[in-house]
Amino acid sequence: MAREDLNNYKKAAIIIVSLGIDLAVQIFKYLDERDVEIISKEIAKLGTIDKEEMTGVIKEFHNMLLSAESEAGGIGYLKEILSRSLGPHKTMEIIGRLSEIRPFSYFENTSSSQIAEILSKEDPQIIALVFSYLPSAQAGEVFSLLPEDLRQKVSMKMVSLANVHREAIDSAHNALEKVVSTKEGGVTEKVSFEGMGIKTLASILNTVPQQVEKDTLEQIKRVDEETADKVRNNMFIFEDLITLEDVALQKALRQVDMRDLTFSLKVADEKLKDKIFKNLSERVRDACKEELSYLGPVRVSQVEEAQHKLIDAVRKLEAAGEIVIPRKGKEEEYV
């Protein structure tokens, strides 16, 4: 079947299948029921996909994303959607698969100490670029091994990382050796990291020792307090409440009123709701469930504000040493 004869849902099905099961599952979580049903039917009908057809659909999708004609969409729009739902590193993984761009992938099989030794001789801007592609746990280990003054410079470069010319990425590849070039022809292409530097740095700081995290945030705060707050706000998000110990969550829940708690749960995942309800008294739990059942449409800003209040309560309790927020990407040691 010619590509032009394919409907958009079948093309979407081909794209999702090409990403693999794990990523497909994550994407399905953020589709509405109608789209899930239609795309599922298309996937079921696909059978064996012709390699040429799959390649053609992926290239068409990639070219559409890179097109400057659509103000509402484009690669930046896709990055924003994926980043909000899957996080910055999964976003880069998907974008990399779709565009066949996998910068610095050879570092995945290199020890953190070796990477740190290599990067310590590079410009902070180059290091920030590399960190934007590495898995957050690996980037966190490397970040911890860098000299403190270099960590500060890299942090500031990451939070300000925006549009990077493809030529600059290729140049970084060449400087770091074993380059896999993904540039086609002589078209000047930019890769957008707008807003993702903060999220990526937050992901990295979630994996480093707590003292490194505190020192880094303090260094950023001295230069730009607003940016430090943005990084901190991305380090522990509402969905991470499910990782807290029951006692810690109970302490945090006691810091917010019923209205904010109800609003915060308006669009919460069912597993997170169950976790929170389990840590409320029977009276409060029943009252909260009743309010939720009668709660009509609520502005997104109201939900986010309510969730931030609960997150702030968690942070304040951690700062006071009353609770421990589990570190991501590694086993925490306790004494």
N, C-alpha and C positions, 0 to 999 in steps of 0.2 A: 504494500500500500504506500502510495506517495505521501510524503510528509504533509503536503498541503491538504490531503484528504482527512487528516487526523483532526478530531475535535480537541478543544483545549483540555477537557477532562482526561482524555486518553494521553495527551502529552504530559499532563501533570502526573498521571499514573506511571508513565515511563520514567520521568524525573525521579519520583519517589522510590521506585524500584531500584534505580541505578545507585541510590544513596546507601542501600543496605538496610537490613531489618532494624538495627538499633536506632538509626536516625529516622527511619520511616515511622517507627513507633512514637518518637518524640514529636515529630511534625503532626501526626494524626491527633495528638492531644490538643492541638491549637486550631483545628479546623472545626467548623460548625457541623452539626449532624447531617445536614443535607449534602454538604460537600464530601464528608466521609463516606456516606452511602454511595454517591455517584462514582467517586474515585475508586472505592472498593470494588464496585461492579466492573469498572474498567480494568483494574488489576487482575481480577478473577478471569477476565476474558483474554488477557494478554498472551498467556501461554509462553512459548519461547520467543524472545524478542530478537529480531534481526539486529546484529551488531551495528550495521550501517545505519539502520533506522534509529537506534538508540543514540548513536553518535550525532546524527543529524539533529535530533530533537534537543539534545544537550547544547549543541553549538547554537541552535536557534534561540534557546533560552538565554544562553550566555550573551549573545549579540543583542538581544532585547534589553538585557540588564545594563549593558554598556551604552545603549543608545541614549543620546542626550535629548531626544525629542519628547520624552515623556516626563513632565514635571512632577507627576504624582508618584512615579515609580523609580526604577533605576537601581543600580547596585547599592547606593546608600540607603534607599528605602528597604531593600531586602535585608541589608546588614542590621538595620534598626529593628525590624520585625524579629529576625532570628536571634539577635542579641538579647532582646527583652525576654524571649521565651526559652532559649537554650543556653544563654551565656556566651561571652565573647570567644572562648576557644572553640566551642562547637560551631559557632558561626564561621570562624575562619576555616574550620575543617570542611564545612559544607561549601563555602565559597571556593575553597581550594579544589574540591572535587569537581564542581561544576565548571570551573574555568581552567582546570588542569594546571593550576598554579599551586605549587607546594614548596614555597621558599623554606630553606634551611631544614628540610626534612631529614637530612643526614645527621643532624644533631640529636635526633631521637635515639640513636644507637651509640651516643657518645656519653661518657661519664660526666657528671655535673662538675667535677673538679677540672676536667680537661676543658670543658666549655668555658668555665670561669677563667681559666688561665688564658684561653684564646681571646675571650671578650675583654678581659682587663686591659688589653693593649689597644682596644678599639675606641672610637669616638662614642660618647654617650648616646648620640642619636642613632648610631648603628646598633648599639646594644638594645635600645628601646625597640627598634624595629624587629630584631630577632626575638625578643621576649613576646612580641605581639603574635608570634606564630607558634612558639613552644607551648606544650601542655603546661597548665598553671603550676602543677606540682613540681615539674622539672624546672620551670622558670624560677619557682620559689627557692629551690635548692641552690641554683646557680646564683640568684640574687643574694642569698645569705653569704655566699663565699666571696663576693666582691668586696673590695675595701670600702669602708664606711663613706668616705668622701665621694667615691664613685657611685655608690648607691644613691646618694642624694642627687647627684647630677642626672643619673638615669631616671630616677623617679620624676623629676621635673620635665624631662624630655617625654616621658610616657604620657603624662597627663595633658601635654600640649600637642601630642601627635595628631596630625590631621591628614591632609592629602599628600601622598608620597608618589613621586613620579616612578613609573615602571623602570625607567633607566636607573634611578637611584637604587631600587631593589636589586636590579641586575648587577649594579656596581658593587653592592654589598656582598652579593653572591660571589663575585669574582675575587673580592678582597678576602673572603673567608674560604675560598677554594671549593672544589667539587660542585660547581654551579650546574643547576638544571635550568636552562633558559626556557621561559614560557612566552617570550615575546614573539608575536607574529608580524612580519612585515615591518614597515617603518612608521606605523601609527603610534602617535604619542598617547600613552595611556596612563591614567592616574588610578591609584588604589586608595580608597577613602578609609581612614581610620578615625574620622571625626567622632568624638565622644567615646570611642572604644578604648582609648589609652587609659582613661580613668577606670573603666570597668576591668581592663586587663590587669592594671596595677593592683586593684582591689583583690582580684582573684589570686594574684601572686602573694600579696601580703597575708591572705588567709592561710597560706601554707608555711610561712616562715616562722621561726621562733618569735615568741611574743615581744621580746626585747627589741629585736630587729624591726618588728612592726611599729612599736611605739617610737623608736628613734627616727624611723623614716617619716612617719606622720608628723612628728614634731618638727623635723627639718623642713618638710613641705609647708607646714603651718607658719613657720617663721618667714617664708617667702610669700605665701599666698594662703591665707586662712580659709577663704571660700573654697579653693580647690581641695585643701585638706579635708574639709567637711564633705565634699562630694565623694572623695575616695572612701572616707569612713562610712558614708551612707550606702555605698555599694558593697561594703565588706560583709555585712550581716543583713540579709534581706528577710522579709516576712516569712517566706517559705522555709527559711533555715530554722524557724522555731521548732520544727519537728525533730531537730537534732539535739535539743536541750534535754537534760535530765529532768525527770518529773518535778523534783523539788525546786530546781531552778526555774522551771516554767511557772510553777505555782506562785513563786515570789514575784515574778514579772506580772502575772495576771492580776495580782492584788494591787498593782500600781495604776491600773486603768479602770475607768468607770464603765458601767453597763452599756451606755450608748456607744462609746468608742469600740468596745469589744464586739458589739453586734455589727457595727459598720465594717469593722476590719474583717469579719468573717463572711461578708456578703458574697465575695467571689473566691473564697478560699477553697483549696483542694479538700476533698472529703477526708482523706487520711489526716490532714492537718486539723480539720474540724474535730475529728474523733480524738486526736491527741489533746487538743485544748479542752474539749468537753470532759474528758477523763480526769483532767486536773482542776476542775471546778467543783465546788460543793453542789450537792443535788439541787438545792434551792436556786443557786445562781445559774446552774446548767439549764434547769427547766425554764427559768425566766428568759434566758438568752435564746433558747430554741423557740420560745413563743414569740419573742420580738422579731426574730428572723423570719418566722412564718408570715408575719403581718407586714414585714418591711417591703415597701414598694420600690420603684426605681430610685437609685441613689447616684449622685454625681461621682464620677471617677475620682475627682479631687478630694471628695469627702472620705471615700474609702482609703485612698492613699494617706491622707492626713491621720486617720484613725490607726492605720497600720504603723505609721511612723511613730506614733505615741507609744505603741507597745514595743517597737524596736528600741526606741530611746530608753525605755524602762529597763530593757535587757542590758543595754550598754552601760547605763549608770550603775546597775547592780554588779556588773563585771568590774567596772572601774573601782568600785568600793570593795572589791575582793569577796563579795558575797556569793557569786556564782562563777562558773567557768563555762565559757563558750567553746565547744569542741573545735579544734583546729582542723581545717579541711586538708585532705590529701595525705595525712600521715597519722599514725597512732600517737595519742597524747600520753605523756608519762605523768603518773601521779605518785605522790609520796604521802 
